[in-house]
Amino acid sequence: MKKLIPTLVAATALLAVTAVPSMAQNWPTKQTIHMIVPFPAGGGTDVVARIVAKYLGERLHQTIIVENRGGANGQIGLMALKQSTPDGYTIEVTSDTPMTVNPWIYKNIGYDALRDFIPVISLIRLPSMLAVHPSVPVKNVAEFIALAKSKPGAINYGSAGVGNFSHLEMELFSQAAGIKLVHVPYKGTGPLAVGMLGGEVHAGFNNVSTLLQQTQAGKLKALAVAEPQRMPDLPDVPTIAETIPGFDMAPWVGLIVPLGTPKDIVDKLVTESTAVMKDPAVVKQFKEQQLSVMLLERDKFAALIKKDRDKWEKVIKSAGITMDGQ
């Protein structure tokens, strides 16, 4: 009996070691995968998630349910992922803000983006545009900078809220251009659009897909896009980099899973997500919304997160941005 016990213990240990790889290789076997989106339905991240969920579910032969867990600038959704079982049945599609901005604008958050999650793959880059109200007497970025320098503190801009990319992008632009603008935060992209169209604010950044219709209708003036090169569909709209060399900023959306998710599952998510994002039907849907597919796998995606965290730390600390009540 004494000789049998060590043998049983060893056999049990062997089964425990081999169980995880077996589970990973057979994934997915359940009927449902839950995809968390850390923002309310209808926003840019949610739109990307729902398109990806549809096609990824078809490839995996599983139902993928999108769950919106909005609140606290994405913190609630990321905490839900952190607390989930790392078995591949809870995944998350998030934008960059909860991963790269929140650590610097909140005093305390309940997760560490670089340690509590595995970056699977980036999916989308959201090109952004700098636009002004037609009443602003400028035609390009250089003239806008000159106007702001000639009237320090007289030019304002709107954002979708403190810490939103539309806020941080203008801070990054202002610091690079050496100008001072007055920030007017709104409660969301909808109110921001109303404020810009009504002339309550002089300028603002937003997604190209959000501003394009208004600029084409002459309700706003497009000064530039924040892409490294001119966009093929908008060849007459210059880049900010043509005036401020090296300026390049666009929010991104990517897929992450909780730490501890087996490597085989992560690898399969990379493979299948890549196939989805290269599907011509998917590319067409995103292109129609002025969204650019951007595929960076695991290590490269992790490097992007680290790079953006470092960038926003400098911008946020220099601008003294904090969330009230935090």
Rosetta silent file (secondary structure, phi, psi, omega in degrees, C-alpha in Angstrom):
SEQUENCE: MKKLIPTLVAATALLAVTAVPSMAQNWPTKQTIHMIVPFPAGGGTDVVARIVAKYLGERLHQTIIVENRGGANGQIGLMALKQSTPDGYTIEVTSDTPMTVNPWIYKNIGYDALRDFIPVISLIRLPSMLAVHPSVPVKNVAEFIALAKSKPGAINYGSAGVGNFSHLEMELFSQAAGIKLVHVPYKGTGPLAVGMLGGEVHAGFNNVSTLLQQTQAGKLKALAVAEPQRMPDLPDVPTIAETIPGFDMAPWVGLIVPLGTPKDIVDKLVTESTAVMKDPAVVKQFKEQQLSVMLLERDKFAALIKKDRDKWEKVIKSAGITMDGQ
SCORE:     score description
SCORE:     0.000 S_00000001
   1 L     0.000  -42.520 -179.853    0.000    0.000    0.000 S_00000001
   2 L   -61.771  -34.349  179.434    2.848    2.393    0.896 S_00000001
   3 L   -74.347  -28.472 -176.672    4.388    1.761   -2.552 S_00000001
   4 H   -73.116  -35.299 -175.913    1.038    2.301   -4.260 S_00000001
   5 H   -59.816  -49.665  178.150    0.410    5.805   -2.796 S_00000001
   6 H   -58.418  -36.602  179.575    3.393    7.510   -4.490 S_00000001
   7 H   -64.002  -42.671  179.413    2.369    5.886   -7.766 S_00000001
   8 H   -65.767  -40.554  179.126   -1.198    7.228   -7.427 S_00000001
   9 H   -62.279  -43.792 -179.811    0.085   10.689   -6.521 S_00000001
  10 H   -64.397  -40.769  179.944    2.371   10.735   -9.548 S_00000001
  11 H   -65.291  -40.676  178.739   -0.424    9.572  -11.832 S_00000001
  12 H   -63.188  -42.813  179.186   -2.768   12.242  -10.481 S_00000001
  13 H   -62.086  -39.465  179.741   -0.128   14.916  -10.992 S_00000001
  14 H   -64.300  -41.411  177.980    0.425   13.753  -14.554 S_00000001
  15 H   -62.846  -39.820 -179.917   -3.305   13.983  -15.286 S_00000001
  16 H   -64.004  -39.177 -178.558   -3.390   17.519  -13.844 S_00000001
  17 H   -68.983  -38.912 -175.706   -0.470   18.591  -16.027 S_00000001
  18 H   -84.888  -12.158 -175.471   -1.946   17.146  -19.213 S_00000001
  19 H   -67.668  -42.613 -176.394   -5.513   18.334  -18.563 S_00000001
  20 H   -65.200  -49.071  177.654   -4.941   22.005  -19.446 S_00000001
  21 H   -58.358  -38.295  179.127   -3.258   21.421  -22.818 S_00000001
  22 H   -63.117  -44.231  179.546   -6.017   18.958  -23.738 S_00000001
  23 H   -62.450  -42.405 -178.464   -8.712   21.496  -22.823 S_00000001
  24 H   -64.433  -40.696 -178.273   -6.938   24.185  -24.811 S_00000001
  25 H   -67.437  -29.304 -178.671   -6.588   21.994  -27.880 S_00000001
  26 H   -89.781   -7.479 -177.719  -10.311   21.164  -27.832 S_00000001
  27 L   -64.904  141.265   -4.152  -11.456   24.761  -27.282 S_00000001
  28 L   -94.808  145.114  178.300  -14.139   25.840  -27.843 S_00000001
  29 L  -119.152  -19.252  176.603  -16.555   23.106  -26.793 S_00000001
  30 L   -76.910  167.716 -176.614  -19.167   25.147  -24.916 S_00000001
  31 L   -80.768  -22.265 -170.889  -22.057   26.727  -26.772 S_00000001
  32 E  -134.716  136.774  170.244  -21.318   30.335  -25.831 S_00000001
  33 E  -114.704  134.788 -179.517  -18.345   32.689  -25.668 S_00000001
  34 E  -100.976  125.058  178.810  -18.848   36.014  -23.891 S_00000001
  35 E  -110.742  109.589 -179.837  -17.187   39.061  -25.434 S_00000001
  36 E   -81.107  138.144  169.932  -17.041   42.016  -23.044 S_00000001
  37 E  -120.747  120.680 -172.851  -17.060   45.571  -24.411 S_00000001
  38 L   -81.590   26.588  178.932  -16.148   48.113  -21.688 S_00000001
  39 L  -142.744  161.945  179.493  -18.380   50.825  -23.165 S_00000001
  40 L   -62.909  161.689  178.278  -22.092   51.300  -23.871 S_00000001
  41 L   -65.102  146.808  175.131  -23.685   49.925  -27.032 S_00000001
  42 L    99.754  -16.040  179.168  -23.497   52.024  -30.174 S_00000001
  43 L   -80.104  176.720 -177.202  -20.005   53.473  -29.752 S_00000001
  44 H   -60.499  -44.061  179.598  -17.026   52.846  -31.997 S_00000001
  45 H   -63.831  -39.917  179.432  -15.587   50.009  -29.897 S_00000001
  46 H   -64.192  -41.453  179.181  -18.992   48.330  -29.726 S_00000001
  47 H   -60.855  -46.091  178.697  -19.420   48.520  -33.511 S_00000001
  48 H   -61.210  -45.961 -177.399  -16.036   46.872  -34.055 S_00000001
  49 H   -59.956  -42.326 -175.923  -16.783   44.184  -31.456 S_00000001
  50 H   -70.291  -34.764  175.258  -20.114   43.213  -32.971 S_00000001
  51 H   -67.309  -46.578  179.508  -18.687   42.827  -36.462 S_00000001
  52 H   -62.700  -42.834 -178.835  -15.781   40.747  -35.142 S_00000001
  53 H   -59.090  -41.688 -178.942  -18.081   38.673  -32.921 S_00000001
  54 H   -61.277  -52.430 -175.320  -20.291   37.724  -35.858 S_00000001
  55 H   -76.535  -34.090  177.438  -17.508   36.509  -38.116 S_00000001
  56 H   -67.504  -39.785  177.145  -15.325   35.037  -35.368 S_00000001
  57 H   -60.347  -38.672  178.891  -18.299   33.080  -34.068 S_00000001
  58 H   -65.535  -39.508 -179.253  -18.868   31.647  -37.529 S_00000001
  59 H   -70.424  -34.810 -179.219  -15.247   30.530  -37.784 S_00000001
  60 H   -88.344   -6.708 -177.359  -15.277   28.961  -34.317 S_00000001
  61 L    58.768   40.213 -179.702  -18.749   27.468  -34.834 S_00000001
  62 L  -136.714  155.647  172.867  -19.814   29.029  -31.550 S_00000001
  63 E   -82.332  128.983  175.286  -22.219   31.730  -30.444 S_00000001
  64 E  -113.479  117.845 -179.465  -20.406   34.865  -29.258 S_00000001
  65 E   -98.567  124.395  177.310  -22.511   37.151  -27.086 S_00000001
  66 E   -85.117  125.360  179.932  -21.397   40.773  -26.815 S_00000001
  67 E  -116.415  116.836  178.024  -21.813   42.122  -23.273 S_00000001
  68 E   -85.078  117.279  178.534  -21.572   45.871  -22.731 S_00000001
  69 L  -120.212   67.886 -176.402  -20.036   46.629  -19.327 S_00000001
  70 L   -77.630  162.843  176.171  -19.670   50.404  -19.527 S_00000001
  71 L   130.847  145.465  175.639  -18.627   52.765  -16.769 S_00000001
  72 H    55.431   42.574  176.509  -15.617   54.541  -15.253 S_00000001
  73 H    57.898   35.695  176.960  -13.947   55.112  -18.611 S_00000001
  74 H    96.634   -7.703 -175.672  -13.801   51.375  -19.291 S_00000001
  75 H   -63.724  -39.679 -177.147  -12.653   50.259  -15.853 S_00000001
  76 H   -61.527  -43.169  179.882  -15.766   48.230  -15.060 S_00000001
  77 H   -65.767  -39.584  179.470  -15.404   46.152  -18.197 S_00000001
  78 H   -71.443  -33.846  175.735  -11.732   45.439  -17.635 S_00000001
  79 H   -65.811  -36.909  178.179  -12.341   44.468  -14.021 S_00000001
  80 H   -62.627  -39.558  178.365  -15.003   42.026  -15.206 S_00000001
  81 H   -68.518  -43.398 -179.373  -12.448   40.417  -17.516 S_00000001
  82 H   -58.331  -38.159 -176.495   -9.776   40.297  -14.827 S_00000001
  83 L   -85.313   -2.673 -178.258  -12.170   38.491  -12.476 S_00000001
  84 L   -81.843  162.834  176.740  -13.357   35.974  -15.105 S_00000001
  85 L   -72.630  127.852 -177.388  -12.136   32.386  -15.438 S_00000001
  86 L   -80.287   66.851 -176.223   -9.187   32.298  -17.890 S_00000001
  87 L  -119.957    8.996  178.890  -10.585   29.493  -20.022 S_00000001
  88 L    88.505   -3.979 -178.325  -11.224   31.259  -23.328 S_00000001
  89 L   -98.492   -1.059  169.094  -14.947   31.655  -22.779 S_00000001
  90 E  -131.940  115.762 -179.536  -14.678   35.274  -21.650 S_00000001
  91 E  -127.022  173.205 -177.481  -12.758   37.589  -23.949 S_00000001
  92 E  -144.488  137.947  170.735  -12.774   41.353  -24.412 S_00000001
  93 E  -109.535  116.802 -175.196  -12.646   43.869  -27.230 S_00000001
  94 E  -130.016  156.215  170.529  -11.420   47.181  -25.854 S_00000001
  95 E   -86.408 -179.643 -174.775  -10.152   50.505  -27.096 S_00000001
  96 L   -74.191  -29.716 -172.033   -6.824   51.901  -25.963 S_00000001
  97 H   -53.404  -51.091 -179.504   -8.094   54.311  -23.290 S_00000001
  98 H   -61.600  -25.428 -176.537   -8.747   51.797  -20.463 S_00000001
  99 H   -88.606  -34.443 -169.559   -5.345   50.235  -21.119 S_00000001
 100 H  -117.039  -18.431 -176.148   -3.142   53.269  -21.670 S_00000001
 101 L  -105.907  -44.074 -175.379   -4.860   56.353  -20.244 S_00000001
 102 H   -52.956  -37.651 -179.404   -6.711   55.279  -17.094 S_00000001
 103 H   -59.561  -20.943 -174.641   -3.533   54.544  -15.090 S_00000001
 104 H  -104.485  -16.346 -178.530   -2.601   58.223  -15.318 S_00000001
 105 H  -106.514  -13.135  175.027   -5.940   60.016  -14.831 S_00000001
 106 L  -110.708  142.493  178.275   -7.316   57.920  -11.960 S_00000001
 107 L   -68.300  -39.149 -177.726   -5.638   57.686   -8.583 S_00000001
 108 L  -139.037  126.203  170.265   -6.621   54.050   -8.160 S_00000001
 109 L  -126.214  156.348 -171.907   -7.708   51.435  -10.658 S_00000001
 110 L   -91.151   13.582 -178.963   -8.208   47.782   -9.907 S_00000001
 111 L  -146.803  160.978  173.928   -6.100   46.320  -12.679 S_00000001
 112 L  -118.724  113.845 -173.870   -2.711   46.572  -14.330 S_00000001
 113 L   -60.467  -27.489 -177.448   -3.046   46.522  -18.099 S_00000001
 114 L   -90.456  -12.014 -176.165    0.451   45.094  -18.568 S_00000001
 115 L  -120.610  -24.421 -173.956    0.188   42.346  -15.956 S_00000001
 116 L   -96.385   -7.142 -177.042   -3.457   41.261  -15.610 S_00000001
 117 E  -134.787  159.402  172.810   -4.235   40.625  -19.275 S_00000001
 118 E  -108.212  117.255  175.074   -2.788   38.938  -22.338 S_00000001
 119 E   -70.871  118.323 -177.026   -2.858   41.154  -25.445 S_00000001
 120 E   -86.631  -60.058 -177.829   -4.063   38.810  -28.193 S_00000001
 121 E  -164.523  140.102  171.952   -4.207   40.981  -31.301 S_00000001
 122 E   -79.290  152.500 -173.597   -4.970   44.547  -32.308 S_00000001
 123 E  -119.428  -48.541 -169.167   -7.861   44.833  -34.742 S_00000001
 124 E  -137.507  144.415  168.682   -8.636   48.367  -35.824 S_00000001
 125 E  -112.273  130.952 -177.155   -7.067   51.805  -36.024 S_00000001
 126 L  -103.717   96.102  179.696   -9.574   54.657  -35.906 S_00000001
 127 L   -57.190  140.424 -178.630   -8.275   57.560  -38.037 S_00000001
 128 E  -119.855  162.131 -174.549   -9.104   60.927  -36.536 S_00000001
 129 E  -132.559  141.793  171.701   -9.656   64.383  -37.954 S_00000001
 130 E   -97.450  122.009 -179.245   -9.096   67.938  -36.740 S_00000001
 131 E  -130.556  156.674  178.375  -12.040   70.138  -37.738 S_00000001
 132 E  -131.063  159.932  174.682  -13.137   73.695  -36.991 S_00000001
 133 L   -68.997  146.628 -178.740  -16.404   75.595  -37.174 S_00000001
 134 L   -56.656  -21.801 -179.555  -16.813   77.526  -40.476 S_00000001
 135 L   -74.719  -14.519 -179.947  -16.657   80.795  -38.549 S_00000001
 136 L   -77.501  121.457 -172.233  -13.012   80.185  -37.614 S_00000001
 137 L   -80.240   60.017  177.249  -10.931   82.168  -40.151 S_00000001
 138 L  -137.933  154.445 -179.912   -8.375   79.478  -41.001 S_00000001
 139 L  -117.434  -13.103 -176.852   -7.893   77.100  -43.914 S_00000001
 140 L  -153.626  178.258 -176.490   -5.177   74.794  -42.652 S_00000001
 141 H   -64.250  -42.841 -178.674   -3.242   73.623  -39.600 S_00000001
 142 H   -60.214  -42.091  179.395   -0.528   76.280  -39.902 S_00000001
 143 H   -68.664  -34.676  177.836   -3.106   79.066  -39.917 S_00000001
 144 H   -65.186  -43.493  178.662   -4.912   77.509  -36.951 S_00000001
 145 H   -63.451  -42.523  179.970   -1.687   77.401  -34.946 S_00000001
 146 H   -63.272  -40.986  178.721   -0.902   80.997  -35.905 S_00000001
 147 H   -63.394  -43.723 -179.417   -4.381   82.129  -34.843 S_00000001
 148 H   -64.642  -36.689  179.183   -4.072   80.352  -31.493 S_00000001
 149 H   -71.243  -31.223 -179.415   -0.670   81.941  -30.876 S_00000001
 150 H   -78.796  -19.948 -179.676   -1.994   85.393  -31.716 S_00000001
 151 L  -132.009   67.034 -177.473   -4.935   84.982  -29.328 S_00000001
 152 L   -58.519  127.972  178.645   -3.706   82.922  -26.356 S_00000001
 153 L    81.630   -0.689 -178.141   -6.616   81.595  -24.322 S_00000001
 154 L   -97.886  -17.351 -179.433   -9.234   82.866  -26.784 S_00000001
 155 L  -100.560  128.718  179.348   -9.578   79.691  -28.871 S_00000001
 156 E  -114.637  168.407  177.062  -11.444   76.779  -27.328 S_00000001
 157 E  -144.379  152.686  179.429  -12.027   73.169  -28.326 S_00000001
 158 E  -103.754  155.442  173.855  -14.548   70.526  -27.410 S_00000001
 159 E  -139.978  168.108  178.519  -14.075   66.936  -26.338 S_00000001
 160 L   -83.960    8.350  177.890  -16.319   64.016  -25.500 S_00000001
 161 L   140.321  158.415  178.364  -15.143   64.202  -21.891 S_00000001
 162 L   -61.172  127.489  179.696  -12.090   64.426  -19.664 S_00000001
 163 L    88.289  -10.058  176.404   -9.681   61.640  -20.579 S_00000001
 164 L   -69.465  155.304 -177.713  -11.459   60.846  -23.845 S_00000001
 165 H   -59.291  -31.395  179.301   -9.193   60.489  -26.875 S_00000001
 166 H   -66.650  -25.655  174.382  -10.686   63.703  -28.314 S_00000001
 167 H   -78.309  -51.156 -175.111   -9.379   65.489  -25.215 S_00000001
 168 H   -68.124  -34.434  179.884   -5.961   63.865  -25.124 S_00000001
 169 H   -64.892  -40.168  178.258   -5.363   64.192  -28.840 S_00000001
 170 H   -69.523  -33.746  175.589   -5.878   67.948  -28.696 S_00000001
 171 H   -64.796  -41.742  178.205   -3.568   68.162  -25.683 S_00000001
 172 H   -63.049  -43.360  178.501   -0.934   66.248  -27.625 S_00000001
 173 H   -63.375  -45.147 -177.999   -1.447   68.554  -30.605 S_00000001
 174 H   -62.544  -42.134  179.373   -1.314   71.704  -28.451 S_00000001
 175 H   -65.884  -39.510 -179.756    1.911   70.629  -26.767 S_00000001
 176 H   -69.182  -33.470 -177.570    3.502   69.760  -30.130 S_00000001
 177 H   -88.474  -13.239 -178.883    2.370   73.078  -31.656 S_00000001
 178 L    72.175   39.480 -179.572    3.271   75.183  -28.637 S_00000001
 179 L  -124.949  162.906  177.422   -0.198   76.684  -28.206 S_00000001
 180 L  -119.699  121.820  178.772   -2.689   77.070  -25.369 S_00000001
 181 L  -120.411  157.850  179.028   -6.346   76.256  -25.964 S_00000001
 182 E   -95.476  125.774 -178.007   -9.351   76.243  -23.610 S_00000001
 183 E   -86.450  129.979  175.296  -10.883   72.819  -23.032 S_00000001
 184 E  -121.869   97.887 -178.430  -14.690   72.465  -23.075 S_00000001
 185 E   -79.983  137.884  173.714  -15.651   68.890  -22.116 S_00000001
 186 L  -109.671  171.015  179.640  -19.005   67.468  -23.183 S_00000001
 187 L   -99.939   70.498  177.225  -20.734   64.329  -21.970 S_00000001
 188 L   114.094  165.807 -177.301  -20.205   62.118  -24.983 S_00000001
 189 H   -70.224  -30.658  178.974  -19.604   62.356  -28.724 S_00000001
 190 H   -62.602  -56.321  176.449  -23.233   63.276  -29.458 S_00000001
 191 H   -59.585  -34.201  177.501  -23.252   66.472  -27.379 S_00000001
 192 H   -62.194  -44.918 -179.818  -19.749   67.268  -28.686 S_00000001
 193 H   -60.702  -41.394  179.059  -21.001   67.079  -32.283 S_00000001
 194 H   -63.385  -42.831 -179.877  -23.897   69.396  -31.427 S_00000001
 195 H   -63.910  -40.372  179.014  -21.522   71.857  -29.772 S_00000001
 196 H   -68.791  -44.152 -178.443  -19.160   71.906  -32.749 S_00000001
 197 H   -66.077  -33.296 -179.185  -21.939   72.280  -35.304 S_00000001
 198 L   -84.241   -3.483  179.400  -23.552   75.062  -33.293 S_00000001
 199 L    78.657   14.378  176.655  -20.309   76.992  -32.940 S_00000001
 200 L   -66.312  -30.181  176.023  -20.199   76.638  -29.147 S_00000001
 201 L  -127.185  153.740 -176.006  -16.585   75.553  -29.597 S_00000001
 202 L   -80.132  -35.053 -170.756  -14.106   76.533  -32.268 S_00000001
 203 E  -149.685  172.345  176.124  -12.413   73.211  -32.919 S_00000001
 204 E   178.200  155.349  171.689  -12.192   69.552  -32.025 S_00000001
 205 E  -100.380  145.310  170.231  -10.812   66.138  -32.854 S_00000001
 206 E  -161.383  172.865  178.301  -13.035   63.171  -33.575 S_00000001
 207 E   -59.767  144.383  176.452  -13.088   60.014  -35.666 S_00000001
 208 H   -55.751  -42.348 -178.794  -13.042   60.617  -39.406 S_00000001
 209 H   -60.590  -29.619 -179.286  -16.184   58.490  -39.692 S_00000001
 210 H   -79.726  -38.056 -173.545  -17.962   60.832  -37.249 S_00000001
 211 H   -93.482  -18.798 -170.052  -16.890   64.133  -38.831 S_00000001
 212 H   -57.433  -46.678 -177.512  -16.753   63.265  -42.524 S_00000001
 213 H   -61.763  -40.967 -179.316  -20.411   63.860  -43.353 S_00000001
 214 H   -68.900  -36.798  179.222  -20.438   67.254  -41.616 S_00000001
 215 H   -72.084  -37.591  178.923  -17.235   68.398  -43.342 S_00000001
 216 H   -67.336  -28.858  179.291  -18.449   67.258  -46.750 S_00000001
 217 L   -85.127   -3.308  179.379  -21.679   69.182  -46.184 S_00000001
 218 L    80.962    8.896  179.346  -19.733   72.326  -45.282 S_00000001
 219 L   -79.403  -21.531  173.588  -21.060   72.389  -41.717 S_00000001
 220 L  -138.716  159.231  176.572  -17.487   71.996  -40.434 S_00000001
 221 E  -107.004  124.055  176.777  -14.081   72.587  -42.007 S_00000001
 222 E   -82.370  119.499  177.887  -11.657   69.659  -42.140 S_00000001
 223 E   -91.003  -41.742 -176.551   -8.131   70.912  -41.456 S_00000001
 224 E  -171.387  163.006  171.026   -6.227   67.637  -41.351 S_00000001
 225 E  -105.985  156.084 -176.880   -6.183   63.977  -40.404 S_00000001
 226 L   -96.565   23.614  177.002   -3.865   62.627  -37.728 S_00000001
 227 L   -84.246  157.737  179.083   -2.646   59.729  -39.875 S_00000001
 228 L   -66.799  -26.178  178.119    1.028   59.382  -40.893 S_00000001
 229 L  -136.083  160.272  178.029   -0.017   59.685  -44.557 S_00000001
 230 L   -59.750  143.758 -178.891   -3.010   61.094  -46.403 S_00000001
 231 L   -78.114  135.603 -177.798   -5.977   58.739  -46.475 S_00000001
 232 L   -54.331  -36.013 -178.594   -6.674   57.228  -49.924 S_00000001
 233 L   -81.504  -10.633 -179.523  -10.354   58.172  -49.736 S_00000001
 234 L  -132.011   61.207 -173.825   -9.534   61.748  -48.677 S_00000001
 235 L   -65.022  -20.404 -178.386   -6.564   62.740  -50.847 S_00000001
 236 L   -90.101   -4.475  178.831   -7.291   66.469  -50.539 S_00000001
 237 L   -97.473  114.853 -177.285   -7.198   66.479  -46.734 S_00000001
 238 L   -70.738  170.776  174.355   -3.588   66.927  -45.534 S_00000001
 239 E   -96.440  155.754  174.340   -2.043   65.262  -42.515 S_00000001
 240 H   -64.216  -31.472 -179.277   -1.050   67.129  -39.380 S_00000001
 241 H   -62.414  -21.044  176.875    2.413   65.629  -39.901 S_00000001
 242 H   -69.985  -20.944  176.713    2.810   67.808  -42.984 S_00000001
 243 L  -106.227  -40.625  177.518    2.864   70.781  -40.587 S_00000001
 244 L  -116.266   93.190 -175.479    4.128   69.122  -37.403 S_00000001
 245 L   -52.582  133.841  177.059    6.572   66.403  -38.525 S_00000001
 246 L    88.643   -7.922 -179.398    6.060   63.076  -36.827 S_00000001
 247 L   -69.768  125.134 -176.266    2.576   63.825  -35.468 S_00000001
 248 L  -157.621  115.884 -178.757    0.601   60.593  -35.629 S_00000001
 249 L  -152.012  128.049  173.554   -2.246   59.619  -33.360 S_00000001
 250 L  -152.629  134.741  173.952   -5.222   57.314  -33.703 S_00000001
 251 L   -62.706  155.565  176.428   -7.158   55.313  -31.129 S_00000001
 252 E  -130.233  163.194  177.212   -7.064   51.560  -31.597 S_00000001
 253 E  -128.187  134.273 -177.849   -9.276   48.617  -30.719 S_00000001
 254 E  -143.983  171.427 -178.733   -7.901   45.208  -29.799 S_00000001
 255 E  -105.310  129.427  177.881   -8.689   41.794  -28.357 S_00000001
 256 E  -131.838  161.019  176.581   -7.450   40.803  -24.878 S_00000001
 257 E  -136.786  162.080 -179.668   -8.011   37.871  -22.511 S_00000001
 258 E   -68.691  150.611  175.993   -7.378   37.401  -18.781 S_00000001
 259 L   -57.568  138.546 -179.186   -3.953   36.365  -17.557 S_00000001
 260 L   102.048   -9.701  176.937   -3.708   32.595  -17.285 S_00000001
 261 L   -63.542  129.306 -176.713   -5.580   31.809  -20.490 S_00000001
 262 L   -56.085  144.319 -176.305   -3.828   28.763  -22.032 S_00000001
 263 H   -59.841  -37.741 -179.490   -1.406   29.523  -24.842 S_00000001
 264 H   -60.828  -37.617  179.551   -3.166   27.166  -27.254 S_00000001
 265 H   -69.920  -42.956  178.497   -6.377   29.153  -26.861 S_00000001
 266 H   -61.031  -44.428  179.579   -4.583   32.461  -27.334 S_00000001
 267 H   -61.006  -40.293  179.643   -2.857   31.116  -30.439 S_00000001
 268 H   -67.859  -37.709  176.686   -6.172   29.955  -31.880 S_00000001
 269 H   -63.413  -39.004  177.402   -7.728   33.357  -31.186 S_00000001
 270 H   -62.150  -48.883 -177.343   -4.827   34.993  -33.024 S_00000001
 271 H   -61.234  -49.439 -175.696   -5.220   32.676  -36.017 S_00000001
 272 H   -72.809  -35.935  177.782   -8.991   32.975  -36.298 S_00000001
 273 H   -66.829  -38.673  177.166   -9.108   36.717  -35.591 S_00000001
 274 H   -61.335  -43.796  179.263   -6.477   37.303  -38.261 S_00000001
 275 H   -62.465  -40.262  178.499   -8.561   35.321  -40.753 S_00000001
 276 H   -61.435  -48.256 -174.616  -11.637   37.378  -39.837 S_00000001
 277 H   -72.824  -11.579  175.292   -9.851   40.707  -40.273 S_00000001
 278 L   -99.872   -3.352  177.719   -8.513   39.636  -43.667 S_00000001
 279 L   -65.881  123.725 -178.915  -11.944   38.563  -44.906 S_00000001
 280 H   -53.928  -35.060  179.677  -12.844   40.908  -47.802 S_00000001
 281 H   -66.115  -37.812  179.211  -16.410   41.257  -46.494 S_00000001
 282 H   -72.077  -46.194  178.696  -15.126   42.416  -43.118 S_00000001
 283 H   -56.366  -41.215 -179.874  -12.517   44.752  -44.601 S_00000001
 284 H   -62.493  -44.380  179.747  -15.255   46.294  -46.762 S_00000001
 285 H   -60.983  -43.424 -179.696  -17.502   46.955  -43.754 S_00000001
 286 H   -70.321  -39.517  179.917  -14.729   48.679  -41.859 S_00000001
 287 H   -62.585  -37.847  179.439  -13.539   50.659  -44.870 S_00000001
 288 H   -63.107  -23.705  178.707  -17.053   51.999  -45.427 S_00000001
 289 L  -101.633   15.442  179.619  -16.863   53.424  -41.897 S_00000001
 290 L    58.621   37.418  177.107  -13.385   54.922  -42.443 S_00000001
 291 L  -111.790  135.889 -175.695  -11.839   52.381  -40.051 S_00000001
 292 E  -105.427  128.814  175.736   -8.475   50.816  -40.880 S_00000001
 293 E   -66.237  131.932  179.050   -7.614   47.196  -40.131 S_00000001
 294 L  -138.430  105.712 -176.502   -4.444   47.035  -38.019 S_00000001
 295 L  -104.293  111.867  172.851   -3.164   43.584  -37.091 S_00000001
 296 L  -127.014  117.969 -177.310   -0.432   43.374  -34.456 S_00000001
 297 E   -84.663  154.154  179.485   -0.062   40.003  -32.791 S_00000001
 298 H     8.680  -83.806 -173.993    0.760   39.371  -29.129 S_00000001
 299 H   -63.452  -39.575  179.205    4.283   40.770  -28.549 S_00000001
 300 H   -69.710  -35.925  176.871    3.866   43.616  -31.038 S_00000001
 301 H   -66.816  -42.730  178.072    0.464   44.456  -29.603 S_00000001
 302 H   -61.642  -38.651  178.841    1.937   44.432  -26.088 S_00000001
 303 H   -65.583  -36.704  177.602    4.721   46.757  -27.278 S_00000001
 304 H   -64.682  -42.617  178.935    2.101   49.161  -28.683 S_00000001
 305 H   -60.970  -45.851  179.346    0.270   49.222  -25.343 S_00000001
 306 H   -62.624  -44.416 -179.615    3.513   49.955  -23.492 S_00000001
 307 H   -61.095  -44.875 -178.857    4.503   52.665  -25.977 S_00000001
 308 H   -70.252  -34.721  175.129    1.107   54.388  -25.730 S_00000001
 309 H   -59.758  -45.967 -179.216    1.083   54.182  -21.924 S_00000001
 310 H   -64.911  -40.513  179.849    4.425   55.965  -21.815 S_00000001
 311 H   -62.738  -47.778 -176.120    3.271   58.578  -24.334 S_00000001
 312 H   -72.260  -26.679  175.405    0.069   59.413  -22.473 S_00000001
 313 H   -59.226  -45.416 -178.982    1.838   59.524  -19.121 S_00000001
 314 H   -66.036  -44.425 -178.210    3.924   62.447  -20.366 S_00000001
 315 H   -65.079  -46.989 -175.287    0.994   64.259  -21.982 S_00000001
 316 H   -66.598  -43.652  179.823   -1.373   63.795  -19.039 S_00000001
 317 H   -67.833  -37.170  178.552    1.144   64.792  -16.378 S_00000001
 318 H   -66.435  -37.351 -178.982    2.238   67.819  -18.387 S_00000001
 319 H   -85.967  -10.870 -179.772   -1.372   68.942  -18.864 S_00000001
 320 L    67.360   36.994 -177.352   -2.347   68.129  -15.250 S_00000001
 321 L   -82.940  128.653  173.914   -5.350   66.035  -16.311 S_00000001
 322 L  -140.371  161.316  175.367   -7.241   64.204  -13.552 S_00000001
 323 L   -92.253  125.319  179.569  -10.730   62.806  -13.133 S_00000001
 324 L   -58.072  135.495  175.658  -12.794   64.848  -10.644 S_00000001
 325 L    83.070    1.949 -179.842  -13.675   62.935   -7.532 S_00000001
 326 L  -100.869    0.000    0.000  -11.050   60.271   -8.114 S_00000001
